[in-house]
Amino acid sequence: MLKMRPYTTLFLIMSLDGKISTGASDSLDSETDWTRIEGVREGFHQYYDAEQKTDLWSMNTGMVMQKIGINSKSEIPPKSPVSFVIIDNKPHLNNSGLEYLSAWLNKVIIFTTNNSHPAFDLAKQKSNIEVILHKDNIKFLNLFQTLKSDYGIERITIQSGGTLNASLIRQGFIDEVNIIVAPLLVGGKDTPTLVDGISLISEKEISNLKALELISCMPLDHSYINLRYKVINNTRVSIKTVIK
């Protein structure tokens, strides 16, 4: 059943200790803060360079879009061939942000449970915006199957936050991890990491862990590293051995 969905790659930049942001405040962000630090800023562009080589479809969340300032951007960059799938229930995106995305991207698909999302009105005016409404919580299997069957998407890059990453990983919807590791230690128990979500509390949940198989490890300039792993989604757990 899982083969009836696009091939998914989780792509992000993180610090050596796994942080994808600077701290627990929305005003702190890796792209704006890390590029100010000597020893880190010199090689940060390699993340953008690698991003240009990712899939033409990208999945993210409205929360991340809001955090990186999409709602307040005014200068539209050159038209991009990339299309976005955005999960946004609150909503975090406003009319201004949606207008920006429409002008910038090839196509924007909004998945939401909010029947008052501003994308509904804008979709009547913009041919490259579509909204898919879910009455209940979004089922990711249905979401990915829809992307493949209705839009012909064979590959998609995931660039979301730690909570959604955890959900997708634990449900077996991530096939590959492609990470740019910055030469930086951030710390902070509340600082977002590559994979957050709900912590495991019992041995019965160990099967939620995902082993990885190394595809490549490439040193980059300025002490950066590019790590690529295949995710082993059929987790097998052996019987616990008690050592006396």
N, C-alpha and C positions, 0 to 999 in steps of 0.2 A: 504493500500500500504506500509506503514511504517513497517508493520509486516514482510514483505519480505526482511528483513535485519537483521544483527546481533544485539544482545543486546549489547549496548555500555555503558561503564563506564568511566567517566572522573576521572583520578587519578593523583594527584600532591601533592607536599608539598608547603605550603604557610606560610607566616608570619601571625600574628594576624590581621594585616591591609590588608591582601589579596595579598601581593606581592609575586611573584614567582621567583624574582631575587633580586640582591643587588642594582642595579642602572640601568641607561640608556645606559651604555657602554657594548659592547660585551665582554670586558675583565673581567667584573664582573659577578659572577655566584653563585647561592645559594649553590651548592654542594661544591664548593671550598672555598667560603667566610664564610658561616655560620658555617662550621665545625671548624673555627678558633676562634669562639667567646665563651668565657667561659659562661656557663649557657645555651648554645644552642648546642654546639658540643657534650656534653655528651649523648644526646638523639637522635641525628640525625640518628643513625644507625637504628632506628625504622622505618624510611621511607623505607630503603632498605629491612628491614625484611618484611614490608607490601607489597612491590613491588614483592617479591618472591611468593606471594600468589595471584597475579593478573592473568589475562587470558594468555593463551599461544600465543595469537595474540595481538600485540600492534601497535597502529598507532601513527606516529610522522611526523615531517617535516624535510626536509634537512637542513633548517636554524638552527633548534635546534641541529641536529646531528653535524653540523659544530661548533656551539657554545660550545658544550661540548667536542670538540676536537677529534671527531672520525677520521677526516682526517689525524691527526698526530699521532694516536696511532700505536704502533708497536708490543707490547707484547700481543699476542692473549690469551684471557682467555679460560678456558675449554669450549668445545662445549655446546651450550645452546639449550634446546628444544623449546625455544621461537622463533617466527617468527615476522618480522616487515613489516608493510605497511608504506611506506614513500612517502609523497607528496613533490616533489622537482622539481620546474620549472626552476630555474635560470641557471644552477644548483649550489647548495651549496655543494653537495657531489662530491669529485673527485675520481680518480681511486684508490688511496690509501685507502680512507675511504670505498669505496665499497668492496675492497679486504678484508678489516678488517671485515666488516659486514658479508660477505660471509663465511669467516672462522669461525666466532663466532656463527652465528645464524643458525637455522634450514632452514629458507627460508626468502628471501627478495623480496618484490614486490614494484616496483617503479611506482608511478602514476605521469606522467609529461605531460606538453604541449610542451616540448623542444625536437625536433626531433634530436638534436645533443647531447643529454645527454650521458655521458660516460658509463652509465649502459647498453646501447644497445650493445656496443662492448664486454663488460665483460660478458653479458648474453650468448654470443656465446661460452664462455669458462667455465662458472660456471652454473651447472645445477640447483642450488638453487637460482638463480637470475632471476626474470622476470620483464619486463618493459611493462607498458600499456600506450600507447600514446593517449592523447586527443588533438584534433585539436583546440578546443576552451577551455574556462575556464572549469575546472573540475566540473561536476555536482555531488554533494555528494550523492544524491539519487541513481544515476546510479552506483557510486563507491561502495556504501554499498550493493546494490543489486548484483553487480558482485562478491563481496567478499563472499556473501552467496551462490549464485547459482553456481558459477564456482569453488570456493575453499572450500565450505562446512563450512564456518566460522559461528559459532552460537553465539560466544561472542568475543568482542574485547575491549581492554583497550586503551583509548585515553590519550596520554601524550604529548600533543602539547602546543604551546604557546598561549597567551591570544587572539590574533587576530583570529586564527583558532577556538579556543574554542568558541568565541563569535558567529562566523558564524554557527558552528554546533549546538549550543544551540538555537539560534534564529530560525533555520530551523527545530527544533524539532528532532534532531538526537542524543541527549544525553538522556539516560534512567536513569542513576544513577550517582551521584557524590560521590567520595570517597576521602576525603581530610585528609592529616596529617597536623595539625596546629602546627607550631613551636612557642615556647615562645619568640617571637621577634617582635619588631616594626621597620619597615624599612623606610617608607615614600618616598616622591619623586613623583611628579605628572607625571613624564615621566617613572617611573619604571614600568616594566611589571607587570600586575596583573593576577589573575586567569581568568578573562574575560575582554578583552579590546574591540577592534573593534570600529565601528562608534557609536557615542553617539546618543541617541534619541533626536529629536528636536520638536516633536509635540505630542499632546495627542492621535492622531490616531495610534501612534506607541506603545502605552502602552501594546498592546496585545503581543508584543515581549518579555515582561517580563515573567519569568517562576517561578511559585510558587514551593516550595519544601516540601516534606513530610519526616520527620525524620525517618530514619531506625534505626540508633544507634548512641550513643555518648559515646565513650569509653576513659576515662582518661588513658594516657600512663605514663611511667616513665619520670622523669625529666621535668615535667610540659607540656608535649606534649598532644595533643588530637587527636583522630581519629573520624572524622565526616562522616557519610554516609547518603545521602538523595536520595529519589526517586524524579525524575523530573516530575512535572505535565505539560505535553506538550500541553494539550487542554486548553490553557489559556482562562478564561472567565472574561470579564471586565464589571462591572455594569455601569449603567448610572450615570454620574457625578451629585452629589447633591450640589447645591449652598446654602451655609449657610449665611443667612442675619443677 
